[in-house]
Amino acid sequence: MKKPAFRKKSAPEAVEPTEAAEAAEVGQSGPAPAQAPEPAASARPAGRSGGTRTTQSLLAAAVVLAAVFGIAETRPPAAPAKADGGVTPTTAQVERTAAVCPQPLQGLTGSTTLTAYTPPGTGGATGGAGWLSDAAPATPPTTAPSAPATGAPAAPSGSAAPAAPDKGAAPADARLTLAKPGTPATGPAANGDTAPGTGAVATGALAPGFTVTQTTVVTEQRGLGLSGLTCTPAGTSFWFAGASTAGDRVDYVSLVNTESSAAVVDIKLYGDKGLIENDAANGITVAPGSSQSVLLPTISKGAVNDLAVHVVARSGRVGAALHAADGGKGADWIPASAEPAATQVLPGLPADTSAAHLVVWAPPEDDADLKIQLSGKNGWFTPAGNESIHIKAGMVAAVDLGKVTRDEVAGLRLSPTDDKHPTPVVAGLRVDRAGGGGKSDAAWLTGTGPVGARATVADNRVGASTLFLTSAGDAATVRVTASAGSGGGTPVSKDVQLPAGGTVALPAPEPGGLNGSFALTVETVSGGPVMAARMLSLPAKDVPMFTIQALRDDHSTVRVPRAGQDPGVVLR
């Protein structure tokens, strides 16, 4: 048998320490230091002892360490570290913001308006662009979702993936472009019942606080109502509470993929008996740049009165939204909820609420017992006859609250009856308003976060917008600013005082010389935290058509840690 050949072992090559390279890279915050020369490789005569090789290795390491320490000594930090050794982070404005708008559920005769806006900034960012582009047209949303694909499909024509967004310029086929901060841009979405979703991008000075609102008016009997929502960033997890497959309800989950790769999505439905298993709800493939609507009855089993819906992207990212239509009783988008939390605050109950229906989901790990409270003009109180709600683990519970507001505006809070037993929940509230002749419309509220430093909602119209402000904690002061109109006008601002735990409603201030639609921005001046919602009311004949959107912190700035030089990293 042939013996295996063995190659003579060569001497190991010197390897530059990784820690030293990282330390040099961190030190680049100041002027770039001169590169330390690498020790020359010397030939090794045959017969040298292992001790000599060890000595050479030690000498080479010493040269590298000396070079690194020498650089650190000759290039000190531009600003000395704090006495405690910490480094103060800085705040910077975001440089790119993206959002996804769902397919308009408008039928053949409805119309949809898209409005984009960026508040005036206080930073030094300049340039940039803002635009909205259509996704590929969707197939009619009447069938079950597509089956899982074995591979990533190619992007269809008309892809919504933003064209060269990193170059900071709007693509040539953009549906809508935003020219400058402080002035909204508005335009129509595509027509028809297969209109695509929309991808929105803003860069540079237009990125901080960039927001897009989608508003749809449907006047035909089926689907009658005003539907609106603030478009949200693409993500991997979305919660909705308040869906249904019972009665005349026609509810769709809209999935829009504006990314460059396919996404695979699971839709989980929870009812009063727990998770509803259905293979058709798993592994839904959404091609890049495409839209897809999923009719809930096709992935549920029978009629279910109250549902919580969890959309999970197991790969890729999507924009997800849920539209509910209750025959001729109203229609609107069910907004995505804040992540499950032990306490949920739902702002925005109108004074003329004719009916309110609360839906709450608890996780499979534990039951939830919650107090129901309303925030009135003087603070929190418990509505008589609806003091609490119990939700079994992994299930949905619902309660009719009736005319709970008693002709006063309010916010609703759910919190643990026992502070030592907090259970994270998801909550949604259907709100109905009645008009003449028995006609009505509906909107859905959900748990939301505070406005924080600043929050904005676009597409406000003359005499049609009402702002609801709830201080969930201490007394607070907020500043409300109405932007210039999309066709002209002068911005105006006013400060509003809120009592601790109280809710205030005010007609939206309107810019002077208004022409077109305008945006509303709410900033926390002191106290709080403050939750806010905007109601847009556009009555049509006897129908009190309205929609309500919560305002959430626009996160237009991020905290950036400062890197400091630390030559000692090579010793750790």
C-alpha positions in Angstrom: 0.0 0.0 0.0 1.3 3.4 -0.9 2.3 5.4 2.1 0.7 8.8 2.6 3.0 11.7 1.8 3.7 14.2 4.5 4.7 17.8 3.8 7.5 19.2 5.9 6.0 21.5 8.5 6.8 25.1 7.8 7.3 27.8 10.4 4.2 29.7 11.4 3.7 33.1 10.0 3.4 36.1 12.2 -0.3 37.2 12.6 -1.2 40.8 13.5 -3.3 40.8 16.7 -7.0 41.5 15.9 -7.4 43.6 19.0 -4.7 46.0 17.8 -6.5 46.4 14.5 -9.8 47.2 16.3 -8.1 49.7 18.5 -6.6 51.5 15.6 -10.0 51.6 13.9 -11.7 53.1 16.9 -9.0 55.7 17.1 -9.9 57.1 13.7 -12.3 59.6 15.2 -9.5 62.1 15.1 -6.9 62.6 12.4 -5.8 59.3 11.0 -2.5 58.1 12.6 0.4 57.0 10.5 0.3 53.3 9.8 2.7 51.3 12.0 5.4 49.5 9.9 5.2 45.8 9.9 8.4 44.0 11.0 10.3 42.6 8.1 10.2 38.9 7.6 13.7 37.4 8.1 14.9 34.2 6.6 15.4 31.3 9.0 18.5 29.3 8.4 18.1 25.5 8.8 19.0 24.1 12.1 18.0 27.1 14.3 16.6 26.1 17.7 13.0 26.5 18.8 14.2 29.0 21.4 15.3 31.3 18.6 11.9 31.2 16.9 10.2 31.9 20.2 12.5 34.9 20.7 11.7 36.3 17.2 8.0 35.9 17.8 8.2 37.7 21.1 10.2 40.5 19.5 7.7 40.8 16.7 4.8 41.1 19.2 6.7 43.7 21.2 7.2 45.8 18.0 3.5 45.7 17.2 2.5 46.6 20.8 5.1 49.4 20.9 3.7 50.8 17.6 0.1 50.7 18.9 1.0 52.3 22.2 3.1 54.9 20.3 0.2 55.8 18.1 -2.1 56.2 21.1 0.5 58.4 22.8 1.0 60.7 19.8 -2.7 60.8 18.9 -4.6 61.6 22.1 -8.4 61.8 22.1 -9.8 65.1 20.9 -11.9 65.4 24.1 -10.8 63.9 27.4 -13.0 61.2 28.9 -15.2 62.0 31.8 -13.7 61.5 35.3 -15.8 58.3 35.8 -14.5 56.9 32.6 -17.9 57.1 30.8 -18.3 58.7 27.4 -21.3 61.0 26.8 -23.5 59.9 23.8 -24.6 62.4 21.3 -28.0 62.9 19.5 -28.2 62.9 15.8 -31.1 63.2 13.4 -32.1 60.2 11.3 -31.0 60.2 7.7 -33.5 57.8 6.1 -37.1 57.0 7.0 -39.3 54.5 5.2 -43.0 53.4 5.6 -45.4 51.1 3.9 -49.1 52.0 3.1 -51.5 49.1 2.5 -53.7 48.4 -0.6 -56.6 50.8 -0.5 -59.8 48.8 0.2 -62.0 51.2 -1.9 -64.0 49.0 -4.2 -64.7 50.3 -7.8 -66.0 53.7 -6.9 -64.1 54.8 -3.8 -61.2 57.2 -3.8 -58.0 57.3 -1.8 -55.7 60.2 -0.9 -52.1 60.0 0.1 -50.5 62.8 2.1 -46.8 63.0 3.0 -45.3 65.5 5.5 -42.0 66.2 7.3 -42.0 68.8 10.2 -39.4 71.6 10.0 -36.2 70.3 11.6 -33.8 71.9 14.1 -30.7 70.0 13.0 -28.2 70.8 10.3 -29.3 68.2 7.7 -29.7 69.5 4.2 -30.8 68.1 0.8 -32.5 64.8 0.5 -35.8 63.7 -1.1 -39.2 62.2 -0.1 -41.4 60.1 -2.4 -44.1 57.5 -2.6 -44.0 54.6 -5.2 -46.6 52.0 -6.1 -46.2 48.3 -5.4 -47.0 45.9 -8.2 -50.8 45.6 -8.8 -52.4 42.9 -6.6 -54.7 40.1 -7.7 -58.3 40.6 -6.7 -58.5 39.9 -2.9 -61.1 37.2 -3.1 -59.2 34.0 -2.7 -57.1 32.2 -0.2 -53.5 33.3 0.1 -50.8 31.9 -2.1 -49.1 28.6 -1.0 -45.5 28.7 0.2 -42.9 28.9 -2.5 -39.9 26.6 -2.7 -37.6 29.5 -3.7 -37.6 33.2 -3.8 -39.7 34.4 -6.8 -38.3 37.1 -9.1 -39.5 40.6 -8.5 -42.5 41.4 -10.7 -42.7 44.4 -13.0 -43.6 47.7 -11.2 -41.8 46.7 -8.1 -42.3 48.9 -5.1 -38.7 48.5 -3.9 -37.6 52.1 -3.9 -35.4 52.9 -6.8 -31.9 53.7 -5.6 -33.1 55.1 -2.3 -29.5 55.5 -1.0 -28.7 58.0 -3.7 -31.2 60.4 -2.2 -33.2 61.0 -5.3 -36.9 60.2 -6.0 -37.4 57.6 -8.8 -38.8 58.8 -12.1 -42.1 56.8 -11.6 -42.8 58.2 -8.1 -46.5 58.7 -7.5 -45.9 61.6 -5.1 -42.8 63.7 -4.1 -42.3 65.9 -1.1 -40.4 69.1 -1.9 -39.4 70.5 1.5 -40.1 70.2 5.3 -43.0 72.1 6.7 -45.3 71.8 3.6 -47.4 68.7 3.0 -47.6 67.0 -0.4 -50.9 65.3 -1.4 -52.2 63.2 -4.3 -54.5 60.3 -5.3 -53.6 56.7 -4.9 -54.3 54.3 -7.8 -58.0 53.7 -8.6 -59.9 50.4 -8.5 -60.4 47.4 -6.2 -56.9 46.0 -7.1 -55.0 49.2 -6.4 -51.5 48.3 -5.0 -49.9 49.2 -1.7 -47.4 52.0 -1.5 -43.8 52.4 -0.4 -42.7 55.7 1.1 -39.1 56.9 1.6 -37.5 60.1 2.8 -33.8 61.0 3.0 -31.6 63.8 4.3 -33.5 66.8 5.7 -36.8 65.2 4.9 -36.2 62.0 6.9 -36.7 63.3 10.6 -40.4 63.0 11.4 -41.5 61.9 7.9 -45.0 60.6 8.0 -47.6 59.5 5.5 -51.4 59.3 5.9 -53.8 57.3 3.7 -57.5 58.3 3.6 -60.2 56.5 1.7 -63.8 57.5 1.1 -66.4 54.8 0.1 -70.0 55.9 -0.6 -71.5 52.7 -1.9 -73.6 50.8 0.6 -71.2 47.8 1.0 -68.0 49.1 2.6 -69.6 52.5 3.3 -67.4 54.7 5.5 -64.2 56.7 5.9 -61.0 54.7 6.3 -57.7 56.2 7.4 -54.4 55.2 8.8 -50.9 56.4 9.3 -48.5 54.3 7.2 -46.1 52.2 9.3 -42.5 50.9 8.8 -42.0 47.4 7.4 -41.5 44.9 10.2 -41.7 41.3 11.3 -44.5 41.4 13.9 -47.9 43.2 14.0 -50.7 42.8 16.4 -54.4 43.7 15.8 -57.4 43.3 18.1 -61.0 43.7 17.0 -61.2 41.7 13.8 -64.2 39.4 13.1 -65.6 36.8 10.6 -69.2 36.9 11.9 -72.3 38.6 10.5 -71.7 41.0 7.6 -68.0 41.6 8.5 -65.6 41.5 5.6 -62.1 41.8 7.1 -58.8 41.6 5.1 -55.2 41.5 6.1 -53.1 43.5 3.7 -49.5 42.5 3.1 -47.1 44.7 1.2 -43.5 43.8 0.5 -41.4 46.8 -0.5 -38.1 45.0 0.1 -35.9 43.5 -2.6 -36.3 39.9 -1.4 -39.4 37.7 -0.8 -41.0 37.5 2.6 -42.7 34.4 4.2 -45.6 35.3 6.5 -47.7 33.5 9.1 -51.1 34.9 10.2 -52.2 33.7 13.6 -55.8 34.1 14.7 -57.0 33.9 18.3 -60.6 33.7 19.4 -62.6 33.0 22.6 -61.3 29.4 22.5 -57.7 30.2 21.8 -55.5 29.8 18.7 -57.4 28.8 15.5 -55.2 26.3 13.6 -55.3 26.5 9.8 -52.5 25.5 7.5 -53.7 28.1 5.0 -52.6 30.8 7.3 -49.0 29.7 7.4 -46.1 30.2 4.9 -47.8 32.9 2.8 -45.2 34.1 0.3 -45.2 37.7 -0.6 -43.0 38.4 -3.6 -40.6 41.5 -3.6 -42.4 44.6 -4.6 -45.9 43.1 -4.5 -49.1 43.4 -2.5 -51.4 40.7 -1.3 -54.8 40.8 0.6 -55.9 37.9 2.7 -59.6 37.5 3.4 -59.9 36.3 7.0 -62.7 33.8 6.5 -60.4 31.9 4.2 -57.9 31.2 7.0 -60.3 30.8 9.9 -62.8 28.1 10.8 -66.4 29.3 10.8 -67.7 32.6 12.1 -65.9 34.1 15.0 -67.2 37.3 16.6 -64.0 38.7 18.1 -60.5 38.0 16.9 -56.9 39.0 17.7 -54.6 38.8 14.8 -50.8 38.4 14.9 -48.9 38.8 11.6 -45.4 37.3 11.8 -42.8 37.4 9.1 -40.7 34.3 9.5 -38.3 35.7 6.7 -38.0 39.1 5.2 -40.1 42.1 6.2 -43.5 43.4 5.2 -46.0 46.2 5.9 -49.1 44.8 7.4 -52.5 46.3 8.0 -56.0 45.0 8.8 -59.2 46.5 7.2 -62.6 45.9 8.7 -66.0 46.5 7.0 -69.3 45.8 8.6 -71.8 45.9 5.8 -73.4 49.4 5.9 -72.5 49.9 9.5 -69.1 51.3 8.9 -65.6 50.5 7.8 -62.0 51.5 8.8 -58.5 50.2 9.3 -57.9 48.5 12.6 -54.5 50.1 13.6 -51.6 48.0 14.6 -51.3 47.8 18.4 -48.4 48.6 20.5 -46.5 45.5 21.6 -48.2 43.4 24.3 -48.0 45.2 27.7 -49.5 45.0 31.1 -51.0 48.5 30.8 -52.6 49.7 27.5 -53.9 53.3 26.9 -56.4 53.9 24.0 -56.9 57.6 23.4 -59.6 59.1 21.2 -63.2 58.3 22.3 -65.5 61.0 20.9 -68.2 62.5 23.1 -71.0 61.3 20.8 -69.9 57.7 20.9 -73.1 55.6 20.4 -71.5 52.2 21.1 -68.1 50.9 22.2 -66.9 47.3 21.9 -63.7 46.2 23.7 -61.6 43.2 22.6 -58.6 42.0 24.6 -56.1 39.1 24.1 -54.0 37.5 26.7 -50.8 35.4 26.0 -50.9 31.6 26.4 -48.7 31.8 29.5 -51.1 33.4 31.9 -54.6 34.7 32.5 -55.1 38.5 32.7 -57.4 40.5 35.1 -57.6 44.1 34.2 -59.2 47.3 35.5 -61.2 49.4 33.0 -60.8 53.1 33.5 -61.7 56.2 31.5 -59.9 59.5 31.4 -62.4 62.3 31.6 -62.0 66.0 31.9 -60.9 65.8 35.5 -58.9 62.6 35.6 -59.3 58.8 35.7 -62.6 57.1 36.8 -64.2 53.7 36.6 -67.3 53.3 34.5 -70.2 51.9 36.4 -71.1 48.3 35.5 -67.8 47.8 33.5 -65.2 47.9 36.2 -63.0 45.0 35.0 -62.4 42.2 32.5 -61.0 38.7 32.8 -59.1 37.1 29.9 -58.2 33.4 29.9 -54.6 32.5 28.8 -54.2 32.4 25.0 -57.8 33.6 24.4 -59.8 36.6 23.5 -62.4 38.3 25.7 -64.8 41.0 24.7 -67.3 43.4 26.4 -69.8 45.9 25.2 -69.3 49.2 26.9 -72.3 50.9 25.3 -72.5 54.7 25.5 -69.6 54.7 27.9 -68.4 58.3 27.4 -71.7 59.8 28.5 -71.4 62.7 26.1 -67.8 63.6 27.2 -64.6 62.9 25.4 -62.4 60.2 27.0 -59.4 57.9 26.8 -59.5 54.3 28.0 -56.9 52.5 30.1 -56.5 48.9 30.9 -54.2 48.0 33.9 -53.7 45.0 36.2 -56.1 44.6 39.0 -53.1 43.3 41.0 -49.9 45.2 40.4 -48.0 42.0 41.5 -49.5 40.0 38.6 -48.9 42.0 35.4 -49.8 40.1 32.2 -49.0 41.7 28.8 -52.1 42.1 26.7 -53.2 43.5 23.3 -56.4 45.6 23.2 -58.6 47.1 20.6 -61.8 49.2 20.8 -64.5 49.6 18.2 -66.2 53.0 18.4 -69.5 53.7 16.6 -71.1 57.1 15.9 -74.7 57.3 14.7 -76.3 59.8 12.3 -79.7 60.6 11.1 -81.9 57.8 9.5 -80.1 55.1 11.5 -76.9 55.5 9.4 -73.6 55.0 11.3 -69.9 54.7 10.8 -67.2 52.9 12.9 -63.5 53.4 13.8 -61.1 51.3 15.8 -58.7 52.4 18.5 -55.8 50.5 19.9 -53.2 50.5 22.6 -50.6 53.1 21.8 -47.5 54.9 23.1 -47.0 58.5 24.1 -46.2 61.3 21.7 -42.9 61.8 23.4 -40.8 64.7 22.1 -42.9 65.0 18.9 -45.6 63.3 16.9 -47.4 64.2 13.7 -50.5 63.3 11.7 -51.0 64.5 8.1 -54.2 65.1 6.0 -56.2 67.4 8.1 -58.9 69.5 6.4 -60.8 72.7 7.1 -63.3 72.2 10.0 -62.9 68.4 9.9 -60.2 67.6 12.5 -60.5 67.1 16.3 -57.5 66.4 18.5 -57.9 64.2 21.6 -55.1 64.6 24.3 -54.8 62.4 27.3 -52.3 62.9 30.1 -51.7 59.4 31.4 -49.6 60.6 34.3 -48.9 64.0 35.7 -50.4 67.3 34.5 -48.9 68.2 31.2 -48.4 71.0 28.7 -48.2 70.3 25.0 -47.7 72.5 22.0 -49.9 71.9 19.0 -48.7 73.2 15.6 -50.7 73.4 12.4 -48.4 73.3 9.3 -48.8 75.4 6.2 -51.3 73.9 3.8 -50.4 71.8 0.8 -51.4 74.7 -1.4 -50.3 77.6 0.9 -50.8 79.1 4.3 -49.1 80.3 7.5 -48.3 77.8 10.3 -49.8 78.5 13.8 -49.1 77.1 17.2 -50.9 77.0 20.6 -50.1 75.5 24.0 -52.6 73.3 25.7 -52.8 72.4 29.4 -53.9 68.9 30.5 -54.8 67.9 34.1 -53.3 64.8 35.6 -55.1 61.8 34.1 -57.4 64.0 32.1 -58.5 64.2 28.5 -59.0 67.4 26.5 -60.5 67.6 23.0 -60.0 70.7 20.8 -60.8 71.6 17.2 -57.5 71.4 15.4 -55.9 74.9 15.0 -55.8 75.8 11.3 -53.1 77.8 9.5 -53.8 81.3 8.3 -54.7 81.6 4.7 -55.1 77.8 4.4 -55.2 76.3 1.0 -55.3 72.5 0.8 -54.7 70.0 3.6 -52.4 70.5 6.5 -50.5 68.5 9.2 -50.8 68.6 13.0 -47.7 68.2 15.2 -47.9 67.7 19.0 -44.8 68.3 21.2 -44.6 67.5 24.9 -43.5 70.7 26.7 -43.7 69.4 30.3 -45.3 66.6 32.4 -47.1 63.6 30.9 -46.7 61.1 29.4 -49.3 62.3 26.8 -51.2 60.1 24.4 -52.9 61.7 21.4 -55.4 60.9 18.6 -56.8 62.8 15.7 -60.4 62.3 14.5 -61.1 63.3 10.9 -64.8 63.7 10.2 -66.2 64.0 6.7 -70.0 63.6 6.9 -71.8 62.4 3.7 -75.6 62.9 3.7 -76.8 61.1 6.8 -73.6 59.2 7.4 -71.3 60.6 10.1 -68.2 59.2 8.3 -65.1 59.5 10.5 -61.7 57.9 11.2 -59.3 58.1 14.2 -55.5 57.8 14.2 -53.2 57.8 17.2 -50.1 60.0 17.2 -46.9 58.3 18.1 -43.4 59.6 18.8 -41.7 60.1 15.4 -38.3 59.0 16.7 -36.6 61.6 14.5 -33.4 61.5 16.5 -31.2 58.7 17.7 -28.6 58.5 20.4 -25.1 57.8 19.0 -22.4 56.6 21.4 -19.0 58.2 21.2 -16.0 56.0 20.7 -13.0 56.7 22.8 -9.4 55.5 22.3 -8.4 52.7 24.6 -5.0 51.2 23.8 -5.5 48.8 26.7 -7.9 46.8 24.6 -4.9 44.9 23.2 -4.2 43.5 26.7 -7.7 42.2 27.3 
